[in-house]
Amino acid sequence: MKFKNFVEFSSYLDDLGLFHMDLSLDRMEEFVRNWGGKESFPVIHVVGTNGKGSTSSYLTSIASEYGLKVGTFTSPHFVTPRERITINGSMLSGGEWCSIANQVMETAPDAGLTYFELLTCMALVAFKNNRVDLAVMEAGLGGRFDATNTVDPDLTVFTPIGLDHEKVLGSTIDLIAADKADAMRENGIAITAVQVAEAEAVLKRRAAELGCKLYSIDEFGTVADLKPSLVGEHQKQNAQLAAGAWKLFCEKADLKFDEDKVREGVGKGFIAGRLQIVNAGRTFILDGAHNTHAFDALEAELKRSGLKPDAIVFACMRDKNLDPVKETLFRLTDGPVIACGIKDNERAYPFADLAAVLGERAKAAEDIDEALAMLNSGDRTVLICGSLYLLAAFYTRYPEFLEK
């Protein structure tokens, strides 16, 4: 037994390095080969740039309305890695995490799994151990070499594809879409959200090469009166994508498609940090927008709802192209933009440099505590955005807002 308790496991996980990547599937394939549980449950694989977490949340909630036992694998986490693997929306105990991690280590002792690969393997083991009826698995980054791409899905779901992680996936929409398109399977089934023309063309071309039946959400009649629990016009699109995906899954799994259950499900889905409005002495708008596509959606929703933040706390990773985001930030508020550091995050943009790049209306703060202390008493509404790791620092301070 490698891990005696969750603290020991957490230390091991930290030592692997959250951002360490090795773009190949050899280690995962070795684990899956040895594990032998690949056919234990059907899988819906959610791939894309924006909306993966929300769409996964809606699918999980819809399946729960059907009385199914659902395992969900998402990323990243905010406060604890236990958020990434849930059964019917609930985290597993620290003890169960240790047990599952030890099972993975026994199955592939010398595989050298990375941080994300280890958690993906643990999700598969957890779902088999808990005898789930369905697994909803969100891709971490890309599609071609993502650890989740070693499990043959019953359905692949593509959320909107945009520019993100360009240094890893490629500098154009075409290259990024080509990477994600490799999540499709030969003679498989897939459904896509409305995509920009370049991404749509790539997905269609790859589907034709694989003989994969690719549906567009445009081809499905929408489910009337969908009222997603998450805020924003873009969430209506994510909810309709989940509804369309569920319709396809029902056909494959021989389940009756029930619009009422779908409405109930999307009305109950929850994921923190997606245009989440909370009150902690002042109103905070928490949003994980960290690329141009997501910032466009954030700006549109703030305009639609008449919200204008008095100040913004912003952080991002050092590889971020700040030009388009910078313009949006200063349109969103007439007040200051606080460039915030993220402690113990080697990829974070150094806060002093970030403030210098953002310009004269920007202020620098070492971390979230300093940023919040810098707010004026008149700053009644504050937007915190730019990085999920920044939100994680906020949730560490206010963990009560991680739940619905």
C-alpha positions in Angstrom: 0.0 0.0 0.0 1.6 3.2 -1.2 -0.6 5.8 0.5 -1.7 5.5 4.1 -3.9 8.7 4.2 -5.1 11.5 2.1 -2.4 13.9 3.3 0.2 11.5 2.0 -1.5 11.1 -1.3 -1.9 14.9 -1.6 1.8 15.4 -1.1 2.6 12.8 -3.8 0.1 14.5 -6.2 1.7 18.0 -5.5 5.2 16.5 -6.2 4.0 15.3 -9.6 3.4 19.0 -10.6 0.0 20.3 -11.6 1.3 21.7 -14.9 3.6 18.9 -15.9 2.5 17.5 -19.2 3.9 14.8 -21.5 1.8 14.7 -24.6 1.5 11.0 -25.4 -1.0 8.3 -24.4 1.4 5.4 -23.7 1.1 5.6 -19.9 -2.7 5.8 -19.9 -3.0 3.0 -22.5 -0.8 0.8 -20.3 -3.1 1.5 -17.3 -6.3 0.9 -19.3 -4.8 -2.4 -20.7 -3.9 -3.7 -17.3 -7.1 -2.4 -15.6 -9.6 -4.3 -17.6 -12.6 -2.3 -16.5 -13.0 -0.4 -19.8 -16.5 -1.8 -20.6 -17.9 -1.4 -17.1 -20.0 1.7 -17.9 -21.0 4.0 -20.8 -19.1 7.2 -21.2 -20.1 10.7 -22.5 -16.9 12.5 -23.4 -17.1 16.3 -23.3 -14.5 18.2 -25.4 -14.1 21.8 -26.4 -12.7 25.2 -25.3 -15.5 26.9 -23.4 -18.6 25.5 -21.6 -17.2 22.0 -20.9 -17.8 22.1 -17.2 -21.3 23.6 -17.5 -22.3 21.1 -20.1 -21.0 18.2 -18.0 -22.9 19.6 -15.0 -26.2 19.7 -17.0 -25.6 16.1 -18.3 -24.9 14.8 -14.8 -28.0 16.5 -13.5 -30.2 15.3 -16.3 -29.0 11.7 -15.8 -29.7 12.0 -12.1 -33.3 13.0 -12.9 -33.6 9.6 -14.7 -32.5 7.9 -11.5 -29.1 6.9 -12.9 -26.0 6.7 -10.8 -23.6 9.1 -12.5 -19.9 9.5 -12.1 -18.5 12.8 -13.2 -14.8 13.8 -13.9 -14.1 17.5 -14.3 -11.1 19.9 -14.0 -9.6 21.9 -12.6 -10.5 22.0 -8.9 -10.7 25.0 -6.7 -9.8 24.0 -3.2 -9.3 20.2 -3.2 -8.6 17.7 -6.0 -11.6 15.7 -4.5 -13.8 18.1 -6.4 -12.7 16.5 -9.7 -14.3 13.1 -9.1 -17.9 12.9 -8.0 -20.7 10.3 -7.7 -24.1 11.8 -8.2 -22.5 15.2 -7.5 -20.9 14.2 -4.2 -17.2 14.0 -3.5 -15.6 10.8 -2.3 -14.1 10.7 1.2 -10.3 11.1 1.7 -10.2 7.4 2.7 -11.8 6.3 -0.5 -9.4 8.5 -2.5 -6.4 6.7 -0.9 -7.9 3.3 -1.6 -8.5 4.2 -5.3 -5.1 5.7 -5.7 -3.5 2.5 -4.3 -5.6 0.5 -6.8 -4.2 2.6 -9.6 -0.6 2.2 -8.4 -1.0 -1.6 -8.1 -2.5 -1.8 -11.6 0.3 0.3 -13.3 3.1 0.6 -10.8 5.8 1.7 -13.3 3.7 3.7 -15.7 5.0 7.1 -14.5 1.6 8.7 -14.7 1.4 12.5 -14.7 -0.8 14.6 -12.3 -3.8 14.6 -14.7 -3.3 11.1 -15.9 -3.3 9.7 -12.3 -6.6 11.5 -11.6 -8.1 10.3 -14.8 -7.2 6.7 -13.9 -8.6 7.2 -10.4 -11.9 8.5 -11.9 -12.2 5.3 -13.9 -11.5 3.1 -10.9 -13.9 5.1 -8.7 -16.7 4.8 -11.3 -16.2 1.0 -11.6 -16.0 0.5 -7.8 -19.2 2.5 -7.4 -20.9 0.7 -10.2 -22.1 3.9 -12.0 -24.7 3.7 -14.8 -22.9 6.5 -16.7 -19.7 8.4 -16.6 -19.5 12.0 -17.8 -15.9 12.8 -18.5 -14.6 16.3 -19.3 -11.4 16.5 -21.3 -8.6 18.5 -19.7 -6.7 20.0 -22.6 -7.3 19.3 -26.3 -8.5 15.9 -27.4 -5.8 14.0 -29.3 -3.4 13.4 -26.4 -5.8 14.1 -23.5 -5.8 11.4 -20.9 -9.5 11.0 -21.1 -9.1 10.1 -24.8 -8.0 6.5 -23.9 -11.6 5.5 -23.0 -13.8 4.8 -26.0 -16.9 7.0 -25.5 -20.5 6.1 -26.4 -20.9 9.8 -27.3 -18.5 12.7 -27.9 -19.8 16.2 -27.2 -18.1 19.2 -28.6 -18.6 22.5 -26.8 -17.6 25.8 -28.6 -14.0 25.7 -29.8 -11.9 28.9 -29.6 -8.3 30.1 -29.1 -6.8 28.8 -25.9 -3.6 26.9 -24.9 -2.1 28.0 -28.2 1.4 27.0 -27.2 0.3 23.4 -26.7 -2.5 22.9 -29.2 -1.6 25.3 -32.0 -1.9 29.0 -32.8 -5.0 28.9 -35.0 -8.6 27.7 -34.7 -8.0 25.1 -37.4 -5.1 23.5 -35.4 -6.9 23.6 -32.1 -10.1 22.1 -33.7 -8.0 19.4 -35.4 -6.5 18.4 -32.0 -10.0 18.2 -30.4 -11.5 16.5 -33.4 -9.3 13.4 -32.7 -11.6 12.7 -29.7 -14.1 11.3 -32.2 -14.1 7.5 -32.8 -14.3 5.4 -35.9 -18.0 4.7 -36.6 -18.8 6.6 -33.4 -21.4 9.3 -32.6 -20.7 12.9 -31.8 -22.7 16.2 -31.4 -21.4 19.7 -31.6 -22.4 23.1 -30.5 -22.6 25.9 -33.1 -19.0 26.4 -34.1 -17.1 29.2 -35.9 -16.7 28.2 -39.6 -13.1 27.0 -39.4 -13.8 24.7 -36.4 -17.0 23.3 -38.0 -15.1 22.5 -41.2 -12.4 20.6 -39.4 -14.9 18.6 -37.3 -16.9 17.7 -40.3 -13.8 16.6 -42.3 -12.5 14.5 -39.4 -15.9 12.9 -38.8 -16.1 11.9 -42.5 -12.6 10.4 -42.4 -13.6 8.3 -39.4 -17.1 7.4 -40.5 -18.3 9.1 -37.3 -21.9 10.4 -37.3 -21.5 14.0 -36.3 -24.7 15.9 -35.5 -25.0 19.7 -35.0 -27.2 21.1 -32.3 -28.8 23.1 -35.2 -30.2 19.8 -36.5 -32.1 19.1 -33.2 -35.3 20.8 -32.3 -34.6 22.7 -29.1 -36.3 21.7 -25.9 -38.8 24.5 -25.1 -38.7 26.4 -21.8 -35.2 25.3 -20.8 -34.2 27.4 -17.7 -30.6 26.6 -16.9 -29.6 27.2 -13.3 -26.4 29.0 -14.4 -26.5 32.6 -15.4 -25.9 33.9 -18.9 -27.2 33.6 -22.5 -24.3 31.3 -23.3 -25.6 28.9 -20.7 -28.8 28.5 -22.7 -26.7 27.2 -25.5 -24.7 24.9 -23.2 -28.0 23.6 -21.8 -29.4 22.9 -25.3 -26.2 21.1 -26.2 -26.6 18.9 -23.1 -30.2 18.3 -24.1 -29.3 17.3 -27.6 -26.5 15.1 -26.4 -28.9 13.4 -23.9 -31.3 12.7 -26.7 -28.6 10.9 -28.7 -27.5 9.0 -25.6 -31.1 7.9 -24.9 -31.3 6.5 -28.4 -28.1 4.6 -27.9 -29.0 3.4 -24.4 -32.6 2.6 -25.2 -33.9 5.1 -22.8 -37.1 7.2 -23.3 -36.2 10.9 -24.0 -38.3 12.9 -21.5 -38.3 16.6 -22.0 -39.6 17.3 -18.4 -36.7 15.4 -16.9 -34.3 17.4 -19.1 -35.9 20.7 -18.0 -35.6 19.6 -14.3 -32.0 18.5 -14.8 -30.7 21.8 -16.4 -32.6 23.7 -13.8 -30.6 22.0 -11.0 -27.1 21.8 -12.6 -24.5 23.7 -10.7 -20.8 24.5 -11.2 -19.0 27.2 -9.2 -17.3 30.2 -10.9 -19.5 30.6 -13.9 -21.0 34.1 -13.7 -21.7 33.3 -10.0 -23.0 36.2 -8.0 -22.3 36.0 -4.2 -22.5 38.4 -1.3 -19.6 38.7 1.2 -20.0 42.2 2.6 -20.1 43.4 -1.0 -21.4 41.8 -4.2 -18.8 39.7 -6.0 -19.3 38.4 -9.6 -17.1 35.3 -10.0 -16.3 34.2 -13.5 -13.7 31.9 -14.9 -13.4 33.7 -18.2 -9.8 33.4 -19.3 -9.9 33.6 -23.1 -11.4 35.9 -25.8 -14.5 33.8 -26.4 -15.3 33.6 -22.7 -14.7 37.3 -22.1 -17.1 38.1 -25.0 -19.8 36.0 -23.3 -19.0 37.7 -19.9 -19.2 41.2 -21.4 -22.5 40.4 -23.2 -24.1 39.1 -20.1 -23.0 42.0 -17.9 -24.4 44.4 -20.5 -27.7 42.4 -20.7 -28.2 42.4 -17.0 -27.1 46.0 -16.5 -24.2 45.2 -14.2 -21.2 47.4 -14.2 -18.5 46.4 -11.7 -17.0 49.2 -9.6 -13.6 47.4 -9.7 -12.1 44.2 -11.2 -9.6 41.8 -9.7 -7.9 40.0 -12.6 -5.2 37.4 -12.9 -4.0 35.2 -15.7 -1.3 32.8 -16.8 2.0 34.2 -18.2 1.4 32.8 -21.7 -1.9 34.8 -22.1 -2.2 37.2 -25.1 -3.5 40.2 -23.1 -4.3 42.6 -26.0 -7.9 41.6 -26.7 -8.7 40.8 -23.0 -7.2 44.2 -21.9 -9.6 46.2 -24.0 -12.6 44.2 -22.6 -11.5 44.7 -19.0 -11.4 48.5 -19.3 -14.8 48.5 -21.1 -16.3 46.5 -18.2 -15.5 49.0 -15.4 -14.8 52.7 -15.0 -12.8 51.9 -11.8 -9.5 50.2 -11.2 -8.4 46.8 -12.4 -6.3 45.1 -9.8 -3.6 42.8 -11.3 -3.5 40.0 -8.8 -0.8 37.4 -8.1 -1.5 33.8 -7.5 0.6 32.2 -4.7 2.5 29.0 -5.5 1.5 29.0 -9.1 4.5 28.8 -11.4 2.5 29.6 -14.5 0.8 32.8 -13.1 1.7 36.1 -14.7 3.8 38.0 -12.2 1.5 40.6 -10.7 3.8 43.7 -11.0 4.5 42.8 -14.7 0.8 42.2 -15.3 -0.1 45.7 -13.9 2.6 47.3 -16.1 1.2 45.6 -19.2 -2.4 46.5 -18.3 -1.5 50.2 -18.0 -2.2 53.3 -15.9 -5.6 52.2 -14.5 -4.1 49.0 -13.1 -2.9 48.4 -9.6 -0.7 45.5 -8.4 -1.6 43.1 -5.6 0.6 40.2 -4.4 -2.4 37.9 -3.8 -6.2 37.8 -3.3 -6.0 39.0 0.3 -4.1 42.1 -0.7 -6.4 42.7 -3.7 -9.5 42.6 -1.5 -7.9 44.9 1.1 -7.2 47.4 -1.7 -10.9 47.8 -2.6 -12.5 51.1 -1.6 -15.6 51.1 0.6 -17.5 52.5 -2.4 -16.7 49.4 -4.5 -20.0 47.7 -4.0 -19.8 45.3 -7.0 -16.5 43.6 -7.8 -15.8 41.3 -10.7 -13.2 38.6 -10.1 -12.1 36.9 -13.3 -9.3 35.9 -15.6 -8.2 32.6 -14.1 -9.9 29.7 -12.3 -6.8 29.6 -10.1 -7.6 33.2 -9.0 -11.2 32.0 -8.2 -9.6 29.1 -6.3 -7.9 31.6 -4.0 -11.2 33.3 -3.4 -13.0 30.0 -2.6 -10.2 29.0 -0.2 -11.1 32.2 1.7 -14.9 31.7 1.2 -15.5 27.9 0.8 -19.2 28.2 1.4 -19.6 29.6 -2.1 -18.3 26.4 -3.7 -21.8 24.8 -3.2 -25.1 25.8 -4.7 
